[in-house]
């Protein structure tokens, strides 16, 4: 009877001949919700029949795939459910196939239900076949690795499939991705749009490679898109003229949603990105403390771009009434868990929030420019910190930027809340005081009336 190499079995470790163990790294984004383990490990006794080891590994891999997908979809998994799922692989190890009857026949006689893929795997082991590497179609990857806002990656993979066909994920090459980039450019898509979609697909593809420990270079990595970086990063801060237009529009327009106004104020007075604010849970806001503050941290509503983005933001005096209104609005008619109760209804669709805010800015009279968008609020806050001569290390901490200074790696990592709040209040006093030379023709409201 043939034998499958342990290297062909996902997550199976150990020398040829045993003892073997199943070891799989738990993705960092789901660890807090699956007991905090960094890895799932199952050791097999030395004399365990090899076909049983492979079958148990396949069962564990399938069940852990399911756990990961359920958590990423927002489901709360209790410890009893986790234990029950993992015990299914242990049940397989109690079976003792005879020389006459293989594992498939024994499982069938025991009334064990097998999905088709597991049945094929066991059959391959029993008859010396080759175990295939798990490789879904490209179109199924967004569903396997769902995001808080599923629409962007779905659109990205749909456009990729339209160019390179819905091939097996493991067959995707760098030339396929380059072909897709060229097709997008031929359609006239903005470099920034192409880059965002490329990064969305790269992230999901990386998770698939990591989850199955596949030694393959990510074909989306290190792809160059001409001018993409400039289009994404080249944003201008709002000038006082712009901020006055926004304030006037909010004051005069009674039809604008209170939630939209609150979202604008959060962005304006914290310097946070849109996804950080729309992903706030009620439990992330501490408005009753002597110095009220927000905690920007990963939660069930969204992840963070980098580790440095985890931070504490003191609530400015002028923002506090808005914060309290937002909490009351979120809690109205809801008895949900504060850990998962979003402050804003855009928690699962930051793309919609961006479109809503940008439309609001245009209706307020902000000139139509790729450099003047909702994200400009973050640039405005950063410029105000500079103008108010805020210390660089406090700027980095408030903005969630990793410091490049060796000196900043020493001493206390976090400033006191009072110190950071004083820096914010000083910055808000000069918000929008930007030199006019920073703007291009047509980007200032005053130019439209001359």
N, C-alpha and C positions, 0 to 999 in steps of 0.2 A: 504494500500500500504506500502511495506517495505521501510526502510530507510538505506542508507549507512552511516556508521560513517565517520565523517570528517577526522579521522585518516587514513582512507583508500584512501583518495584523495591526490595525491602529491601536496605539497606546499600550501594546504588549512589550514588556521589558524583561530582561534577564538573559543569561547565557543559554546557548543551545543545549537542550536537555534538561533545563530548569535549574533551580526553581524559578518560576515566573511571577511577575506581578503586573497588574494593570495600573498604569499611572497616567493621569490626564490633568493638565493644568486647568484650573477653574478660571475662566475669563474674569478679568479684574472688575468689569462693570456689574457682574452678577454675584460676586463673592459676598457682599454684605447681606444679600437676600437668600443665600444658600448655606448659612451656618458659618460664614467667614473663612472657610477652608481655602488654602492657596492651591491645593491639588486633591483630586480624588485618587486614593490608593487602595488597591485590593490585592493582597498577597495570596498565592495559591500554594497549597502543600506540594512538596517535591514530587510525590508519587501520583499527583492528579493526572488523569489521562489527558493527552494533548488536545484532543478534539473538544473535550469539555472546557479546557482553558480558553480555547479560541471562541467557542460558543458563548462562554460567560463574558469575555471581552467585548464581543459584538453586542451582546445584550446590554452591557453597561454603557457602551458607546451610544447605542440608540436611545437608551433611557436618559442619559445625560444630555444628549442633543435636545430631547424633549423638554427637560428641565430648563435648559438655557433659553430655549425659544419661549417657553411659558413665562419666565421671569422677564425677558425682554419685551414681552407683550403687555407687561404690567400686572400679571397675576401674582398674588401672594401665595407662596408655597409653604405649608407648615411642615414641621419636623417629622410628623407622622407620615405624611405623604412621601417625603424624601426617603425615609427608612423603608417604606413599603416598596417603592420603586427599585431601590438598590437590592432588596432581598430577592428580587426575581432572578438575578444572576446567581445568587447563592443557591437557589433552588436547583439550578442546572447542575451545580457541582455535586449534588447528592445522588445524581443518576449514575448508574453503572451499566453502560452499554456492553453487551456480550460480543464475542467474536462473530456470532451469527447475525445479530441484529445491530444495526448502527444507531447512532444517536437520533436520527430523524424518526425511525420507527419507534424507538423507545419514548420519545417525546409525544408522539401521536398516541401511543397506548396509554400514556399517563394523562391524556386529555390536555396537554399543554398547547396553547395557541401560539403559532409562530407567524410573523409577517413574512412576506415573500422574500425580502432581502436577506433576513436572517436564515431562512430555510436554504436559500442558495449558498450562503456562506458555509453553513454546516455541511451541506452536500459536497462543497468543494473540499472541505477538510477531510471528510470521510473517504473521499475517492481520490485524494491527492491532486486536486485541481489547483488553480491559481486564484488567490483572493484578490479581487479588483479593489483599487483605491477608491473610496467614496468620492464621487465627483458629480455634483448636480449640474443641471443646465444653468446657463447664465441668467435666464429669466427668473429662476427660482431663488437666486441668492438674496434679493431684497426681502423676500418672505421669510427665509431662514434666519436672517439677521436683521430684524426690524428695527427701525429708528423711531424716535419720538414723533418726528414728522416724516411719514413714509413716502410722501409724494416725490421729493427731489430724487432719491435713489431709484425709485421706480421709473421715473422719466428718464434718468440717465441710462439705466440698463436697457430700457425699451429702445432708446436711440442707438445704443451699441449693437443690440441684436438686429436692428434694421440694417446695419451696415455689414456685420460679420457673421450673421445668422445665429441662431440659438444653439451654439455649440456647447459641448461639455466644458465645464469651467477649467479643467486641467489642460485643455487643448488651446486655451487662449494664449496668444503670443504678443510680444511687444509690437511686432509689425501690425497685428490686428488693431491694437489700441491706436497706433499712429495712423492707420487707415481711417479710424473713427474720428480722430482729431482733424484730419484733412477734410473729411466729409462735413464736419461741423463748420469749419472755416469757409468751405465752399458755399454753405448755406447762409453765410453772413452772420453767424452767431458771434456775440461779443467774446473776446478772450477770457474775460472774467467769468462768464457763464460756463464756458468750456472747462475752465479750471475748477470751478465749484463741483461740476458733475464728475470730473475726473477724480477729484479728491474723495467724493462720496463713494465712488466705485472702488477706489483703492483701499479705503477703510474696510469696506465689507469683504473684499477679496482677501485682505490681510487676516481678518478674523477666521475666514474659512481655512486658510493655510495654517494658521496657528492652532486652531481647534483640532485639526486632524494631523498636526505635526508633519506637514508635507514640505519636503525640502525643494522648494521651487521659488525662483525670484518672482516677486510681484510684477506683472507686466505693466501695471499702471505707474510704477515708481520711476522717478527721474525722467519723466516725459517733459519735453520743453514746448511751451506754448508762447509764441512771440507776443510780447507786450502784455501778457496776462498779469504778471505781478504788478505792473504799473497801474493797470485798470482796477485791480482789487484794492491796492493800498492807497492810491492817490485820492484821498478824500480831503475836503476843505472844512475847517471849523465854521460854525455859523458866526456871522458878525452881529453886533447889536441890532443893526437894521433888520436882519432876519428874525431875531428873537422877538423884537417888537411886533413884527407882522404876525408871528405865531400867537403871541399873547393877545393881540387885538382880535384875531380870528376866534380864539377860544372864548373871549369875553362877549363877543357880539353874536356868535352863532349858537343858538339854543338847541339846535338839532344834533350837535356833535355828542356822541355817546360819552357819558362820564368815565367809562372804563378807558376810552381812548385818551381823554385828557389826563387821567391818572398815569397811564403808560408813558405819555410824553414827559410828565413831571419826574417820574422815576428815572428815566433816561437822562434828563436834563440836569438833575441834581445829585446823581450818584456816579456817573461816568461808566456805568456798566454797559455791557453789550445787550442787544435786544434779546438774544436767547437766554442770557443770564437772568434778565428781568421776567420774561414770560415764563421761565421755568421756576420761579419762586413758589415755594409752598408756604402756607400760613405758618408752619412751624419754623420757617427760616427767618421770621421777623420777630424781633424782641422790642416791641414798642413801649412796654411798661417799665423798662429799665431806667435808672437815673440818666444814663446816656443811651438813648434808643439806637439800635443798630440792625443791619441786615447781615445774614451769613450767606455768602456765596459758596456753595458746596455742591457736590454731586448728590442727586436725589432721584426719586422714582420718576420725576418729570423730565429731567434732562441731565446729560453729562456735562463736563467742562472741557474746554479746549486743551488746557495744559494743567499740570499740577499747581503751577504758580497762580492760576486763576482762583484757587480757594483763598478766600479772604473775608475780613469783617469790614463792613462799610458803616460808619456812623451816620445816623439820619440827621440831616440838616434841619434847623428849626423851621425853615419855610416848607420843607417836605413833609414834616410830621403829620399835619392835618390830612394830607393826601394819603399817607400810609394808613392812617386810622380808618379813613373812608373806604379804602381798598379792602382792608381786612373785613370790615362790616359787610361790604357788598359780597365778598367771597363766602362769608359764613351765613348769609341770609338764606334761610330755608334749607341749610345743609347741616347734617350731623356727621360729616365725614371725618376721617382721621386727619388731623392737622399735618401729619407727615406727607400725606398724598393730596391734600386739598389745595388746588392751585389758587394763587391770588388772582391770576388773569385767565380768562377763558381761552386765550391763545396758547396755553401750555403745550398742546399737542400739535400746534400749527404755527410756528414762528414765521414761516413764509407768508402766511396770511396776515400776520401782524405787521410784517414789513411792508406789504402792499397797502394795507390800511393806513399806516402812518405816512408813507410816501404820498399817497393820494391826498391825505389831510394837509401835508406840507404844501403841495401844489395849489390846493384850493385856498390856502392861507396867503398865497402870493409868492412863495419861495420860487425863484427862477428855476426853470427846468434845466438841470445840469447833473451829469453823472457824479459830480463831486459833492453835490449837496443832497444828501439823503438822510434817512433816519439815523444811520450810523455816524453822521456828522456830529450828533450830540456827544458821542464819546470823544471825538477829536476836539470839540469845543471845551469840554471839561478838562482835557489834558492841557490845552493851550492856556486855560485859566489858571491851572496849577503852576505852569511856568511863569505866567505874568505876575502872579502873586508871590513869586520867588519861594515857592515851597521846596523844601529839601528833596533832593533826588530820590533818597531811599523811601521817603513817605510817598512821593509820586508813584514809584514802582509798586509799593504795597497797595495803594488805593486803586491803581489801574490793573493790578494783577499781572504785572510784568516781572519776569525773572531778571534779577540784577546781574550785570556782567562784571561788577566790581568785586575783586577779591576781598577788599576791606569789608564789604557788606555781608560777607559770610560769617563774620564774627559778631559777638554780642547778641542782644535780644533780637529775636526774629520778628516780633510784632511790637509796634508802637502802642502806647496807651490810647484808649479810645478818645480821651479828651484832647490829646495832641493831634490825632487824625481829624477829629471834628473841627478843631480850630483851623486846620489847614483847609478843610472843605469850605467853611464859612468865609474864609479870606478869599478863596478862589471864586466862590459864587458872587462876591462883591464886584469882581472884574470880569464876569462871564460875558463873552462876546467882544471884549476889547482886543480886536485883531487888526493889525496893520492892513490898510486897503490894498497894498501891493501884493497880498496873497491871493487876490481874486482875479479871475480872467474876465474879459469883456462879456457883459451880460449877466454876471453872477450876482451883482448887487442890485437890490430893489430900486435904489435911487437912480440907476442908469436907465431904468425902463420909463422914467418920466421926464427925461431930459431930451 
